[in-house]
Amino acid sequence: MKKILTFDCYGTLLDTSSLYDLIGNIAKTNNLSSIETIHIFSSYEDRLMYGEPFISYEQLIKNVLSYCDMELKTSLFSNYYDAIMKAHQEFPVFDDVMPCLTSLKEKGYELALMSNTTNSLMKYHLLKMKNIFDYVLTSDETKCYKPNLEFFRLAEIKFDLINKDHTHIAKGYWWDIVPAAKMNWNKIWIDRSHIKAGRNNEKPYTIIPNLTKLTLL
């Protein structure tokens, strides 16, 4: 039986902290609270992903920036759309990622990527990861965002997971571990945020602090 590992992208393989640093710096430079602005940005990103009909991630970011301007009574953030998208393109790969993925590939694993992003952004991410993935699924294709179970059902079909020895690997607990549990997938939680314990509802799962331990699979 073929062995396949599905991975989340943002926060699991790519470090997204530069995006929030950028938003905070824009706010600080314009005499606004960095903490409040980052909170507003993150809150509206979640609301538009999960509380509204599906829109592309590019349009979602435009809308989020418009809401930031509304909440903060400025006309500032909408002007930074290009810079925000550039930050996405340049997300760095965590140091532990490529040694792990290379080792897994050498051991015969198929590698698949599942991400709440667009195909246009994914091209930049795949280049940073040396196009090591065999399969990719984005929100452009699913027309929904994780943790929507439809995303996971479509992944199961596209990657033929039922007929393979499969484990899902992710940092996002609510976005990935919870729906993976509902799908009865094997799962590994990359606890980069050092939460250390999830809920019994989603067990069993393996917890590791980073991807270095995956080389032992």
C-alpha positions, 0 to 999 in steps of 0.5 A, a space after each residue: 500500500 502506498 504511504 501518503 502524508 498530507 500537510 497544512 501549509 501556513 504555520 506548519 511549513 511556512 512562517 507567517 509571522 512576517 505578515 503580522 509584523 508588517 501589519 503591526 509596523 504599518 499601524 505603529 508608523 501611523 500612530 495606531 495600536 499594533 496589537 489592536 490592528 493585528 487583532 482586527 485584521 485576524 478577526 475579520 480574516 476569520 469572519 470572512 473565511 467562515 461566516 460569509 459565502 466563499 470568496 477568493 483569498 485575494 478578495 478576502 484580503 482586500 475586504 479585510 483591509 477595508 474593514 481595518 480602515 472602517 474600524 480604525 477610521 482611516 483610509 490607510 490599510 487598503 493602500 497596502 494590499 500589494 505589500 500584504 500580498 508580497 509578504 505572503 509570497 515571501 513567507 519563509 520556510 521553517 528551518 526544520 521543514 526541508 530536511 524533514 520533507 526530503 527525508 520522507 520523500 527518500 523513504 517513499 512517502 507521497 507528499 500532499 499539501 492542503 492550504 487555505 490559499 490561492 493557486 497564484 500564491 501557492 506557486 511561490 510557496 512551492 518554489 520555496 519548498 523546491 516543488 517537493 510535493 506530489 499533490 496540492 489542493 487550495 481553496 481556489 479548487 475547493 471553493 471553501 476554507 478549512 476547517 470546512 469538511 468539504 475541503 477534507 472530503 475533496 482532498 480524500 478524493 483527489 489524493 485517493 486517501 482511502 486506498 493509501 496509508 495516510 496521516 495528516 500533519 498540521 499545526 492548526 488545531 481547529 483548522 486541521 486536527 478537529 476536522 481530521 478527527 471528524 474524517 477519522 484520519 490519522 493525524 499528527 499535531 505540530 504544536 509549534 505554539 506549545 499548547 501541549 494539550 488538545 481536547 479529548 474529542 479529537 484524540 487519538 493524535 500524536 503531538 510533536 513540537 516541530 517537524 524534526 521528529 517526523 524524520 523518524 517515521 
